[in-house]
Amino acid sequence: MGHNSTNYSLLFSSSASALTLVKTSSTMATTPMSYFVCSVRANSFQIFLTFQVMECYVNPVLSLFGLCGNIMSLAILKHSGIHKPSNILLFGLVVADIMCLMLTIDYALPILYFGPDKIVPMMCGFQYHDAVNYFLTISSLVFTFFGFWGIYVNPFIQVFVTVERLLAVFMPLTFKKIVTRLTTTVCVLFSFLFWLPWNFAFNSIYDIRQQKLSPSVNWMAVVHGKFYFTNQEIIDVFNYYVVDSLDSWIPLILVTLGTLAVFIQVKVTLRKRQKLTKSLKPITWSTRTTRTLMATSVVFIAAHACGSMIIYLFPSENYVESYTRNAFYYLVYIINGSSSLSIYLVCNKRFLQIFLKIVRWKT
C-alpha cells in the first residue's frame, strides 16, 4: 500500500527541520505568511486551510471518538469472555487500533498551531521554555512510537483473524484442536513483538536538536541524525520495499483472498444445509462469529484499498499538498481503527446485548 513511504513525512523531516509542522499565528491569516507550513509555501490558502482543518480538528476529534468506541469494544469482549480464541484475536486487534489512533490524537500539533506566536515562524519545531519543549517533544515521540507500532501490528493480526475463519469453515472437525486459547494468544503476541525491534530501530535514527532564539525561548526539534544520513540509501530501501511489503501488500493480498474463500465456502455450506436440512449434521462453526470476524476483514480491505488510491492517484506538487493528502490518508486509517464497535453492534447480537447491558439500556 505504500504507507511507510508517507507515514514519517508528516511527523519528521529528512533535513534539519522539525518533529511537526508549524503555521504562523492566526492573527496573520490575511498575510502571505499564512500560506506557509514551516518554510514551505502552499499553492493556495484553500490547501493550507484544508490541511489545518484536517490535522487540527477532523482527525483528532474522530480519533477521540474512535478511542472511546474501542474502549467500549474492549469492555464488550471482556464481558463476552476473553478466554475465547476469536475474542483474543479481536482483543489484540482493538488494542492495535487504539495504538493507531494515538498517531492522530497527538496534542502537540494543536498546541503548535494555536500556541503563542513563534519568534521565527518559518522554523519548524517547538519555541517555548525548555520544560515545555521537552514535554511536547517527548510526548509527541511517544505518541508517534505507539501510533506506528499499531499501524504495523494491525495487518498482521488481521491476517490471523482471516486464517482462523479459514480453518473454522474448511477444517471444522480439527478446528478446535488447532485454534486454541494458547495458539491465538501466541499469534497476537507474535504480531506485537515482531514489529517492536523495527519500531525501536527506526525511531532511534532521529536526534533532538535545540537552539537558543532569545534569552527566554529555545527552539527544539526532532531531526534525522548522522546515522540516517550515513546509511540513508539502505534504510530507505529496506523501509520502502521490505517493511512496506510485510506491512501492507502481503497482508492485504492474504486477507482479500482468505475473505473471498470464506465467503464462498460459507455460502456453499449454507446452501447445502437448506437443501439437506434433515440429513446434514449441524455446522460446527458459528455464523455469528464468522460474520463478525469477516466484517473486520472487509473494513480492513476497503480502508487499505482507499488508502492506496489516495496515495497513488493524487500526486502532490509540494510538501504542503503532500501533508494535506496524507491527512486524508490518515483519515482512512482512523475509520478503520474506529470501526470495531460498529461492527460488533451490527454483526453480533450477543455483543449488542452486552453493549446494551453495559450502558444500562437493557437489564
Protein Blocks (a to p, Z undefined) as FASTA:
>chain_A
ZZmmmmmmmmpcfbdcdfbdcdddfklmmgmklmpghjbccfbfklmmmmmmmmmmmmmm
mmmmmmmmmmmmmmmmmmnopkbmklmmmmmmmmmmmmmmmmmmomklmmmmmmccdfbl
mlgcddddfklmmmmmmmmmmmmmmmmmmmmmmmmmmmmmmmmmmmmmmmmmlmmmmmcf
klmmmmmmmmmmmmmmmmmmmmmmpccddddfbfkbccddddddfklmmmmmmmmmmmmm
mmmmmmmmmmmmmmmmmmmmmmmmmmmmmmmmmmmmmlpccdfbdfklmmmmmmmmmmmm
mmmmmmmmmmmmmccfbfklmmmmmmmmmmmmmmmmmmmmmmmmmmmmklmmmmmmmnop
aZZ
